[in-house]
């Protein structure tokens, strides 16, 4: 290692910044160090503590079961609660360690990005596109303050108009751009990149840019020195922020969520977890790609590459100071398509790589857990969805009691019949149980609460709109998980492709053929454009909403309203002010339900600002 440092020293001009950068690297062993296990030890400790404290009370609930179905409902409830606490504690600890990393960890890559190399190694920039070409994005790849690079447009497009546009662009910039196409779309994005790297790319490094991504001008000049400083660095992942399109109401409403995710959930992994390659906005070592045999032929090729590179002895590094811009989906349809791609792609990754990852010898247990926690989160949406049904419908069905709630509004009394859980649940009607439930409820949005704390109106608006979009994904995610489990296939759905829906049906076919083809498409893709997908979502939301009204489950009714609203928003869009105003209703109902739950915590009377609630 010291020999490589000496070579680097000989290549660099010996100014103070460069010497300092080299000293930082020598003292910290930049990439070649194992992550510290403190984050997950903390998570496991507090989760175990919560189980020890609340476990006896939860297990005690099983005593009130009176038949097999009621016993199963309670067992599921206890299991779901324990799992929800685990992920709640995970999100809280992530924020804690994000701040520890920010204020107390050494960040040698900050100094390394300042190095100016006297001899710049060749770099290939791979711009990947499939019916979603953006001239602005590819121009950012061309406009780099780095001398020795070439841009390769890897075009998998099928739209003749887009292909002609790309042809014209490549001819216009033929001095620095090379256009690469292939005969088929085998392997999707991974196959596209593998084809180019195998047949056309000889540069020692290559960068990956998505079709909608904008690279900063210093992308290469800052990231290449980090790679050059450690031969065991397999890739460097740049930071990202949302490129808020002024013409997109959805990106203006929700794009800030992308910023919060990158700000809090990625940097700490340099010291406390597994640095993820996130598929774009990264610089990779070609030798590493050859060593692992190319990108794996799966939809989540980025995560597959990262774990295989790690097993081969390479590590990644996240660089905060190099910030790329990525588009947030410009409408609800594109957002839902991207989510379905992620859901089925993650299921495919776990199906094909889970056992391989568990058995991997060079990946530490800390890194394995850090890979699995966020990766399992999408497939577990099905489990969370079942939890909603269990807690909000089945528990009241088997253990509910009909009571009367009276709402006093000045001189007017409003009496409502409600279902409440029986006295057998009194053991969990306590302040400590309520507080850990609230913690679990708000933990996934904690980064937004902290990141937007100085703009309370913006925060409230964002969380409210996020409820109508993100919290409503339960049925769609569940459809994706279930159809993958049945079909065993994941298709790379292109978010920006506006022509996908045309392939979902053919009016010239007879009814039976069309129905058969539509069912096959549903099982293999579960594409959100499918009428069947949206019908299932709407039906689930409507039926559960009616049941929650009958049982007066206000929060669950708000969530079910979001379930029903999301497939409608897929069709009508987000542009209308009426639509965006209506999207606030689910959040208002959910908060109202939590508020009433707090008032009725001990099953007694509460009064708040002149409004009385009697049970």
FIVO-440393 format. One line per field, with one value per residue (C-alpha): x, z, y. Coordinates in nm, 3 decimals. Layout:
REM residues N
x: [X, ...]
z: [Z, ...]
y: [Y, ...]
***
This chain:
REM residues 615
x: [0.000, 0.284, 0.433, 0.110, 0.112, 0.471, 0.376, 0.087, 0.316, 0.558, 0.276, 0.132, 0.248, 0.369, 0.149, 0.009, -0.338, -0.200, 0.043, -0.236, -0.463, -0.197, -0.133, -0.503, -0.514, -0.210, -0.348, -0.698, -0.665, -0.947, -1.146, -0.971, -1.121, -1.406, -1.716, -1.772, -2.052, -2.181, -2.494, -2.641, -2.528, -2.725, -3.030, -3.023, -2.972, -3.272, -3.493, -3.406, -3.476, -3.820, -3.903, -3.795, -4.000, -4.317, -4.286, -4.462, -4.761, -4.782, -4.751, -5.014, -5.265, -5.271, -5.468, -5.780, -5.791, -6.103, -6.062, -5.798, -5.867, -5.855, -5.530, -5.377, -5.488, -5.317, -4.999, -4.981, -5.041, -4.755, -4.520, -4.610, -4.565, -4.216, -4.116, -4.255, -4.057, -3.740, -3.775, -3.883, -3.569, -3.365, -3.484, -3.424, -3.072, -2.996, -3.061, -2.847, -2.550, -2.600, -2.529, -2.239, -2.085, -2.145, -1.982, -1.728, -1.610, -1.305, -1.386, -1.061, -1.235, -1.299, -0.926, -0.875, -1.128, -0.900, -0.608, -0.518, -0.367, -0.081, -0.169, -0.542, -0.641, -0.895, -1.261, -1.568, -1.901, -2.188, -2.513, -2.793, -3.127, -3.436, -3.705, -3.623, -3.342, -3.264, -3.030, -2.972, -2.853, -2.613, -2.473, -2.376, -2.175, -1.994, -1.923, -1.662, -1.354, -1.147, -0.935, -0.921, -1.275, -1.529, -1.910, -2.083, -2.458, -2.595, -2.928, -3.187, -3.470, -3.742, -3.917, -3.804, -3.848, -3.622, -3.365, -3.348, -3.300, -3.013, -2.857, -2.857, -2.706, -2.429, -2.337, -2.329, -2.088, -1.901, -1.563, -1.646, -1.958, -1.988, -2.333, -2.372, -2.677, -2.739, -2.967, -3.190, -3.274, -3.158, -3.065, -3.222, -2.993, -2.735, -2.722, -2.691, -2.389, -2.229, -2.255, -2.076, -1.810, -1.731, -1.711, -1.626, -1.488, -1.117, -1.082, -0.968, -1.264, -1.623, -1.902, -2.273, -2.533, -2.905, -3.111, -3.251, -2.935, -2.725, -2.360, -2.175, -1.891, -1.631, -1.775, -1.470, -1.202, -1.312, -1.396, -1.104, -0.844, -1.046, -1.031, -0.664, -0.580, -0.684, -0.671, -0.925, -1.187, -1.429, -1.661, -1.727, -2.090, -2.167, -2.433, -2.765, -3.036, -3.373, -3.381, -3.707, -3.881, -4.079, -4.335, -4.400, -4.631, -4.547, -4.172, -4.227, -4.448, -4.234, -3.889, -3.745, -3.786, -3.507, -3.276, -3.347, -3.286, -2.945, -2.850, -2.918, -2.931, -2.612, -2.304, -2.285, -2.237, -1.875, -1.801, -2.096, -2.236, -2.223, -2.175, -2.436, -2.382, -2.713, -2.704, -2.614, -2.402, -2.104, -1.751, -1.650, -1.326, -1.327, -1.089, -1.345, -1.619, -1.402, -1.311, -1.673, -1.776, -1.988, -2.314, -2.547, -2.840, -3.105, -3.318, -3.130, -2.796, -2.648, -2.691, -2.585, -2.265, -2.189, -2.211, -2.013, -1.744, -1.725, -1.683, -1.392, -1.218, -1.332, -1.515, -1.720, -1.703, -1.976, -1.867, -2.099, -1.935, -2.000, -2.370, -2.559, -2.915, -3.180, -3.533, -3.819, -4.096, -4.298, -4.636, -4.802, -4.795, -4.416, -4.377, -4.584, -4.396, -4.064, -4.194, -4.314, -3.975, -3.802, -4.044, -4.018, -3.647, -3.581, -3.782, -3.571, -3.249, -3.351, -3.466, -3.137, -2.882, -3.006, -2.844, -2.532, -2.506, -2.554, -2.276, -2.034, -1.704, -1.555, -1.864, -1.886, -2.206, -2.241, -2.238, -2.478, -2.731, -2.692, -2.766, -3.067, -3.242, -3.326, -3.350, -3.611, -3.814, -3.988, -4.095, -4.198, -4.457, -4.681, -4.625, -4.702, -5.017, -5.129, -5.047, -5.285, -5.561, -5.484, -5.466, -5.746, -6.001, -5.937, -5.860, -6.179, -6.372, -6.262, -6.208, -6.412, -6.699, -6.973, -6.964, -7.097, -6.879, -7.032, -6.875, -6.974, -6.954, -7.080, -7.449, -7.464, -7.395, -7.307, -7.341, -7.158, -7.154, -6.795, -6.600, -6.331, -6.105, -6.216, -6.081, -5.838, -5.616, -5.586, -5.228, -5.115, -5.331, -5.040, -4.837, -4.514, -4.684, -4.850, -4.516, -4.330, -4.622, -4.598, -4.220, -4.273, -4.539, -4.323, -3.977, -3.992, -4.049, -3.804, -3.547, -3.809, -3.916, -3.555, -3.453, -3.754, -3.791, -3.713, -3.993, -4.296, -4.548, -4.336, -4.289, -4.661, -4.744, -4.476, -4.575, -4.941, -4.882, -4.639, -4.915, -5.135, -4.854, -4.605, -4.833, -5.086, -4.842, -4.934, -5.176, -4.954, -4.646, -4.836, -4.951, -4.589, -4.461, -4.736, -4.714, -4.336, -4.374, -4.608, -4.430, -4.069, -4.000, -3.894, -3.908, -3.709, -3.985, -3.855, -3.996, -3.972, -4.108, -4.447, -4.519, -4.536, -4.912, -4.950, -4.813, -5.067, -5.346, -5.429, -5.779, -5.746, -5.730, -6.037, -6.161, -6.016, -5.670, -5.669, -5.773, -5.507, -5.234, -5.345, -5.329, -4.978, -4.871, -5.024, -4.835, -4.502, -4.501, -4.797, -4.755, -4.941, -5.092, -5.288, -5.659, -5.654, -5.385, -5.578, -5.908, -5.756, -5.611, -5.937, -6.142, -5.913, -5.925, -6.302, -6.388, -6.149, -6.273, -6.631, -6.520, -6.317, -6.617, -6.832, -6.574, -6.499, -6.127, -6.058, -5.685, -5.732, -6.017, -5.778, -5.524, -5.789, -5.896, -5.536, -5.545, -5.853, -5.721, -5.380, -5.501, -5.729, -5.433, -5.251, -5.513, -5.603, -5.257, -5.130, -5.149, -5.491, -5.508, -5.828, -5.637, -5.354, -5.605, -5.797, -5.467, -5.448, -5.762, -5.599, -5.331, -5.587, -5.793, -5.485, -5.370, -5.725, -5.736, -5.403, -5.527, -5.846, -5.642, -5.434, -5.745, -5.893, -5.561, -5.705, -6.058, -6.184, -6.320, -6.099, -6.165, -5.966, -6.044, -6.411, -6.466, -6.553, -6.513, -6.693, -6.657]
z: [0.000, 0.084, -0.259, -0.425, -0.210, -0.315, -0.682, -0.625, -0.447, -0.737, -0.979, -0.786, -0.760, -0.405, -0.282, 0.072, -0.016, -0.194, 0.082, 0.336, 0.130, 0.107, 0.481, 0.551, 0.331, 0.497, 0.844, 0.786, 0.526, 0.332, 0.183, 0.307, 0.650, 0.798, 0.908, 1.278, 1.421, 1.667, 1.472, 1.459, 1.808, 1.925, 1.721, 1.851, 2.210, 2.213, 2.028, 2.278, 2.560, 2.416, 2.387, 2.746, 2.871, 2.669, 2.577, 2.885, 2.828, 2.461, 2.530, 2.801, 2.536, 2.406, 2.717, 2.585, 2.264, 2.253, 1.930, 1.666, 1.439, 1.733, 1.849, 1.503, 1.491, 1.825, 1.731, 1.409, 1.605, 1.847, 1.562, 1.359, 1.661, 1.731, 1.366, 1.352, 1.664, 1.505, 1.199, 1.412, 1.625, 1.306, 1.163, 1.489, 1.524, 1.160, 1.240, 1.554, 1.370, 1.076, 1.316, 1.480, 1.138, 1.038, 1.343, 1.468, 1.185, 0.971, 0.605, 0.413, 0.076, 0.124, 0.099, -0.175, -0.401, -0.394, -0.555, -0.909, -1.100, -1.336, -1.544, -1.581, -1.650, -1.923, -1.818, -2.006, -1.919, -1.993, -2.056, -2.051, -2.219, -2.331, -2.480, -2.222, -2.380, -2.223, -2.412, -2.099, -1.909, -2.171, -2.219, -1.851, -1.925, -2.206, -2.011, -1.764, -1.639, -1.702, -2.009, -2.069, -2.110, -2.366, -2.353, -2.471, -2.533, -2.469, -2.649, -2.597, -2.736, -2.958, -3.038, -3.390, -3.306, -2.999, -3.190, -3.462, -3.197, -3.044, -3.388, -3.454, -3.116, -3.159, -3.502, -3.366, -3.088, -3.272, -3.144, -2.787, -2.818, -2.941, -2.993, -2.907, -2.982, -2.965, -3.137, -2.835, -2.483, -2.308, -1.948, -1.957, -1.819, -1.690, -2.030, -2.203, -1.994, -2.011, -2.390, -2.410, -2.152, -2.312, -2.673, -2.673, -2.341, -2.262, -2.018, -1.662, -1.510, -1.618, -1.485, -1.510, -1.574, -1.594, -1.871, -1.646, -1.446, -1.447, -1.349, -1.191, -1.401, -1.148, -1.125, -1.277, -1.152, -0.792, -0.801, -1.002, -0.734, -0.472, -0.691, -0.771, -0.401, -0.326, -0.564, -0.345, -0.410, -0.649, -0.692, -0.564, -0.524, -0.562, -0.368, -0.525, -0.495, -0.664, -0.984, -0.923, -1.257, -1.239, -1.475, -1.244, -0.949, -0.810, -0.804, -0.629, -0.369, -0.296, -0.446, -0.117, 0.014, -0.220, -0.069, 0.285, 0.197, 0.041, 0.318, 0.613, 0.489, 0.281, 0.422, 0.758, 0.576, 0.506, 0.871, 1.003, 0.723, 0.363, 0.098, -0.168, -0.540, -0.634, -1.008, -1.133, -1.051, -0.966, -1.088, -1.113, -1.164, -1.490, -1.341, -1.067, -1.329, -1.512, -1.188, -1.092, -1.447, -1.525, -1.389, -1.275, -1.506, -1.266, -1.242, -0.928, -1.102, -0.890, -0.558, -0.716, -0.843, -0.506, -0.303, -0.556, -0.568, -0.189, -0.189, -0.431, -0.184, -0.314, -0.118, -0.208, -0.086, -0.065, -0.144, -0.008, -0.177, -0.535, -0.595, -0.901, -0.986, -1.055, -1.173, -0.944, -1.141, -1.309, -1.250, -1.029, -1.311, -1.346, -0.968, -0.949, -1.238, -1.066, -0.740, -0.907, -1.076, -0.739, -0.564, -0.810, -0.867, -0.493, -0.471, -0.755, -0.580, -0.256, -0.442, -0.629, -0.396, -0.037, 0.037, -0.157, 0.057, 0.384, 0.289, 0.157, 0.342, 0.282, 0.376, 0.750, 0.947, 0.992, 0.616, 0.558, 0.803, 0.654, 0.310, 0.422, 0.640, 0.359, 0.097, 0.289, 0.349, 0.009, 0.014, 0.378, 0.259, 0.213, 0.580, 0.685, 0.475, 0.648, 0.982, 0.895, 0.828, 1.141, 1.379, 1.234, 1.117, 1.254, 1.613, 1.645, 1.471, 1.718, 2.030, 1.974, 2.185, 2.075, 2.270, 2.232, 2.182, 2.260, 2.117, 2.304, 2.089, 2.306, 2.361, 2.096, 2.161, 1.878, 1.961, 1.751, 1.780, 1.780, 1.819, 2.086, 2.200, 2.502, 2.855, 2.788, 2.613, 2.919, 2.974, 2.669, 2.742, 2.903, 2.840, 2.765, 2.508, 2.349, 2.327, 2.158, 1.917, 1.831, 1.791, 1.549, 1.364, 1.310, 1.281, 0.898, 0.857, 1.129, 0.874, 0.722, 1.064, 1.138, 0.793, 0.748, 1.111, 1.026, 0.768, 0.955, 0.683, 0.417, 0.648, 0.715, 0.346, 0.251, 0.514, 0.425, 0.052, 0.121, 0.309, 0.001, -0.217, -0.014, 0.259, -0.007, -0.182, 0.037, -0.207, -0.511, -0.336, -0.220, -0.577, -0.693, -0.424, -0.476, -0.855, -0.836, -0.593, -0.842, -1.167, -1.045, -1.298, -1.270, -1.567, -1.591, -1.625, -1.771, -1.568, -1.844, -2.124, -2.225, -2.471, -2.227, -2.192, -2.565, -2.521, -2.256, -2.499, -2.870, -2.985, -3.294, -3.084, -2.975, -2.618, -2.496, -2.641, -2.504, -2.158, -2.161, -2.269, -2.016, -1.737, -1.843, -1.848, -1.505, -1.358, -1.525, -1.485, -1.268, -1.455, -1.287, -1.624, -1.608, -1.540, -1.333, -1.101, -1.045, -1.001, -0.730, -0.552, -0.566, -0.452, -0.156, -0.050, -0.084, 0.094, 0.383, 0.408, 0.454, 0.720, 0.903, 0.902, 1.055, 1.331, 1.355, 1.283, 1.182, 1.111, 0.908, 0.719, 0.624, 0.502, 0.306, 0.148, 0.030, -0.108, -0.308, -0.419, -0.551, -0.859, -0.940, -0.920, -1.161, -1.419, -1.341, -1.232, -0.965, -1.149, -1.029, -0.707, -0.624, -0.648, -0.425, -0.173, -0.166, -0.104, 0.240, 0.363, 0.439, 0.652, 0.843, 0.922, 1.028, 1.265, 1.400, 1.470, 1.654, 1.852, 1.955, 2.046, 2.277, 2.436, 2.493, 2.612, 2.946, 2.816, 3.003, 2.932, 2.787, 2.705, 2.456, 2.358, 2.447, 2.269, 2.494, 2.405, 2.622, 2.592]
y: [0.000, 0.243, 0.172, 0.287, 0.598, 0.672, 0.639, 0.876, 1.121, 1.120, 1.199, 1.492, 1.849, 1.889, 2.170, 2.181, 2.052, 1.746, 1.656, 1.689, 1.464, 1.194, 1.211, 1.175, 0.868, 0.709, 0.766, 0.632, 0.354, 0.516, 0.229, -0.081, -0.098, -0.296, -0.103, -0.051, -0.268, -0.007, 0.087, -0.260, -0.349, -0.044, -0.145, -0.502, -0.382, -0.147, -0.395, -0.667, -0.422, -0.341, -0.711, -0.775, -0.481, -0.532, -0.900, -1.044, -0.817, -0.911, -1.281, -1.244, -1.137, -1.495, -1.592, -1.420, -1.629, -1.844, -2.042, -2.118, -1.816, -1.574, -1.734, -1.694, -1.329, -1.260, -1.447, -1.243, -0.922, -0.995, -1.086, -0.778, -0.551, -0.690, -0.647, -0.293, -0.200, -0.338, -0.116, 0.180, 0.149, 0.100, 0.433, 0.620, 0.477, 0.561, 0.927, 0.907, 0.760, 0.995, 1.282, 1.097, 1.048, 1.408, 1.564, 1.310, 1.085, 1.152, 1.203, 1.155, 1.159, 1.531, 1.592, 1.338, 1.511, 1.818, 1.633, 1.740, 1.448, 1.524, 1.217, 1.164, 0.802, 0.737, 0.726, 0.606, 0.767, 0.527, 0.713, 0.454, 0.521, 0.332, 0.556, 0.826, 1.029, 1.369, 1.599, 1.808, 1.503, 1.376, 1.726, 1.722, 1.408, 1.588, 1.906, 1.773, 1.962, 1.650, 1.590, 1.217, 1.081, 0.969, 0.947, 0.630, 0.646, 0.297, 0.312, 0.039, 0.253, 0.110, 0.440, 0.552, 0.920, 0.895, 0.687, 0.953, 1.220, 1.022, 0.967, 1.340, 1.414, 1.156, 1.295, 1.650, 1.548, 1.273, 1.396, 1.288, 1.069, 0.710, 0.555, 0.186, -0.025, -0.399, -0.644, -0.719, -0.601, -0.915, -0.847, -0.498, -0.226, -0.477, -0.647, -0.312, -0.212, -0.557, -0.553, -0.218, -0.300, -0.633, -0.513, -0.142, -0.016, -0.039, 0.253, 0.160, 0.346, 0.396, 0.614, 0.540, 0.810, 0.744, 0.899, 1.174, 1.244, 1.559, 1.518, 1.811, 1.949, 1.829, 1.476, 1.305, 1.543, 1.483, 1.112, 0.977, 1.076, 0.887, 0.576, 0.628, 0.648, 0.290, -0.004, -0.185, 0.080, -0.088, 0.209, 0.559, 0.659, 1.030, 1.216, 1.317, 1.577, 1.600, 1.803, 1.983, 2.029, 2.351, 2.197, 1.900, 1.957, 1.612, 1.675, 2.007, 1.838, 1.531, 1.586, 1.709, 1.354, 1.242, 1.504, 1.387, 1.023, 1.090, 1.331, 1.101, 0.741, 0.714, 0.895, 0.712, 0.382, 0.479, 0.398, 0.198, -0.016, -0.126, 0.142, 0.082, 0.125, 0.283, 0.222, 0.570, 0.871, 0.653, 0.583, 0.217, 0.029, -0.170, -0.429, -0.494, -0.542, -0.799, -0.976, -1.044, -1.134, -0.830, -0.696, -0.976, -1.039, -0.912, -0.597, -0.480, -0.511, -0.231, -0.412, -0.741, -0.580, -0.418, -0.739, -0.942, -0.673, -0.679, -1.057, -1.014, -0.784, -0.444, -0.177, 0.125, 0.482, 0.745, 1.101, 1.371, 1.668, 1.554, 1.610, 1.487, 1.583, 1.319, 1.372, 1.288, 1.114, 1.388, 1.225, 0.965, 0.709, 0.728, 0.716, 0.397, 0.235, 0.303, 0.161, -0.158, -0.201, -0.162, -0.399, -0.687, -0.624, -0.648, -0.970, -1.110, -1.006, -1.178, -1.487, -1.524, -1.368, -1.406, -1.743, -1.640, -1.326, -1.516, -1.759, -1.492, -1.520, -1.174, -0.973, -0.904, -0.964, -0.586, -0.536, -0.825, -0.683, -0.336, -0.480, -0.680, -0.421, -0.175, -0.451, -0.649, -0.336, -0.342, -0.710, -0.666, -0.416, -0.718, -0.804, -0.445, -0.454, -0.773, -0.606, -0.321, -0.573, -0.772, -0.475, -0.264, -0.522, -0.870, -0.773, -0.565, -0.843, -1.113, -0.906, -0.591, -0.471, -0.237, 0.089, 0.437, 0.742, 1.078, 1.390, 1.706, 2.019, 2.302, 2.235, 1.963, 1.593, 1.359, 0.989, 0.731, 0.350, 0.224, -0.098, -0.101, -0.381, -0.578, -0.531, -0.815, -0.559, -0.334, -0.457, -0.259, 0.047, 0.226, 0.537, 0.347, 0.125, 0.427, 0.610, 0.323, 0.291, 0.661, 0.625, 0.337, 0.534, 0.843, 0.679, 0.636, 1.011, 1.118, 1.235, 1.466, 1.597, 1.685, 1.800, 2.031, 2.138, 2.502, 2.512, 2.375, 2.462, 2.294, 1.995, 1.959, 1.986, 1.733, 1.475, 1.516, 1.465, 1.180, 0.999, 1.006, 0.868, 0.663, 0.529, 0.429, 0.194, -0.105, -0.272, -0.201, -0.337, -0.643, -0.710, -0.686, -0.923, -1.180, -1.183, -1.223, -1.515, -1.680, -1.598, -1.580, -1.303, -0.940, -0.704, -0.382, -0.121, 0.204, 0.492, 0.751, 0.530, 0.672, 0.389, 0.098, 0.102, 0.038, -0.314, -0.406, -0.477, -0.518, -0.435, -0.656, -0.974, -1.167, -1.129, -1.461, -1.391, -1.039, -1.162, -1.436, -1.195, -0.938, -1.197, -1.302, -0.938, -0.893, -1.188, -1.108, -0.730, -0.623, -0.295, -0.006, 0.085, -0.240, -0.189, -0.508, -0.370, -0.049, -0.233, -0.452, -0.149, 0.043, -0.258, -0.323, 0.041, 0.068, -0.258, -0.190, 0.169, 0.049, -0.200, 0.065, 0.301, 0.029, -0.021, 0.352, 0.300, 0.659, 0.628, 0.313, 0.478, 0.760, 0.506, 0.315, 0.641, 0.683, 0.325, 0.417, 0.754, 0.640, 0.443, 0.737, 0.975, 0.742, 0.837, 1.198, 1.316, 1.555, 1.886, 2.002, 2.207, 2.019, 1.690, 1.811, 1.950, 1.621, 1.441, 1.605, 1.426, 1.084, 1.250, 1.457, 1.147, 0.946, 1.222, 1.258, 0.885, 0.897, 1.197, 1.016, 0.708, 0.926, 1.073, 0.728, 0.581, 0.478, 0.427, 0.733, 1.078, 1.351, 1.714, 1.926, 2.285, 2.255, 1.924, 1.628, 1.261, 1.003, 0.625]
***
